[in-house]
Amino acid sequence: MMRKATQAKGLAKADELYLDRTQRARELQKEGKKVIGYMCCFPPVEMITALDMVPLRIMGDVNEPITKADSYVETIMCSFVRSCFDLAMKGKYDFLDGLVIPHSCDTVLKIYDLWTHYKPLALNHYLDVPHMLQPASAEFFKVALGRLQNALEQVAGAELTDEKLCQAIELHNQSRALLRQLYHLRKIDPPLITGREVIRLVTVAMTIPVREANELIQEVIKEVGNRQGNRSGKKPARVMVYGTDIDNEAFIKLVEDCGANVVVDDICTGTKAFWHDVEITEDLLDGLVDRYLFKTNCARTYRESPGNYLADMENRFGYIRDFARDWQVDGVVLYVIRFCDTVELDVPDVRDYLQGQGYPVLHIEDDYMATNVGQLKTRIQAFLETIS
Ligand code: SF4
C-alpha cells in the first residue's frame, strides 16, 4: 500500500522516504508524471529531468530474500544486480514508464536482456558505454546519448530543447554542490552528520525529482548545522568506505555501531554518483559525455597507464587518497559485493596503494543481504581496535 506524501522535513523526511523509496515517484505518476528507472552512474539524469519526467535510481532490497531471480540467473552473479532483478520479477518496478540500463558491467548487461524480455516497459533502453577513454570513445558515447535522447523524447512525447537541458544540468549541478557541502560538514570531528544519515539521504535524493531533492538537502544542511553547538558523537576512529552499490544503511550502521564515524566514501551511491559537475558546453552533449564517461570513477572503465606502476596507481586511485587525506580518516574499509569481478580485480591495487600511503585497509567481500552484515561485526571491531 502506498504511504501518503510526507509532511516531515529534513532528516525526518529522508527517513520516511527511505522506508519506501518508490513512494514519491508513484505519487507523482498518479498526478500524470512519467517515471524512468535507471541503473548505475552512467545514464545522464538531466535528460530525464529536462523532459519533465522523474529519474528513479533502481535499487535492490537487502531485506528481501532473492527468490524469483534465481530461476533465471546463476547465483554466482553480483547479488545487488540479482536483487534488483528479483524485485523486477516480483512486479515491484512494473509501475515504471521506462527503463535505462547502461553497459556498466556484463552482469548488468545480462539483466537488461532478461528484464526487458520478461517485464518489458513502454521504454526499454540499453545505453552502450565504452570501456576505454579514447577520443573515439567520446564520439561513440555521444552517439549513444543521442539515441537515448530520441528514445526519451518518444516516451515523453516532447522535444528535448537545449534550453530545457541546460536548466536541468544547472539543477542537477546544484544538487551535487549541495551534497558536496553536506560532505564537508563531515570533515569536522565529530562529523555533524552520521554516515547512516548520509546514506539514507543520498539514496532518497536519487528517487525524487531534483527540485525536491535540492530542497530536502538544504533542509538537512540547515538542520545538522544546528548541531554545531552540541558536538557529541565523537568516536575513536574516522573511516572511509570504498565499494560498489551500497544503497542501504545496514553496513554503514554496523561500522558506526562498532565504534567509528564513517566520514566519507567512494561508492556508486555516494561520491561516485555526484562528486563532479556537468560543464555547460556549446553542444550540451559534449559536457554530458565528459562528465558521465570520463569523470565517473568506476572499475569497469579502463584508464590508460601513464607509463609505470606508481604513476598508474596515482592516476587511478589518487582521488581516493585525496578523500582519505582531506577527511582525515584513520582507515579505509573496502566493501565489495561478492562476484562483482570488476571491483574485485581493482581491490589488490587499491589496497596496496592506500597502504602505501599509510592508510590501514580492511577488505570485506559480502553478499547483498541484511542478515549477512551482522556476521562481519567481529572483523570490523578488530580492525577498528587496530586503528583507533
Ligand atoms: S557491483 Fe559490480 S557486478 Fe554489480 S553492478 Fe556494480 S559493477 Fe556490476
Boltz pocket constraint, residues with backbone or C-beta under 6 A from the ligand:
constraints:
  - pocket:
      binder: B
      contacts: [[A, 78], [A, 80], [A, 81], [A, 104], [A, 105], [A, 106], [A, 107], [A, 108], [A, 244], [A, 245], [A, 300], [A, 337], [A, 339], [A, 340], [A, 341], [A, 342], [A, 343]]
      max_distance: 6.0
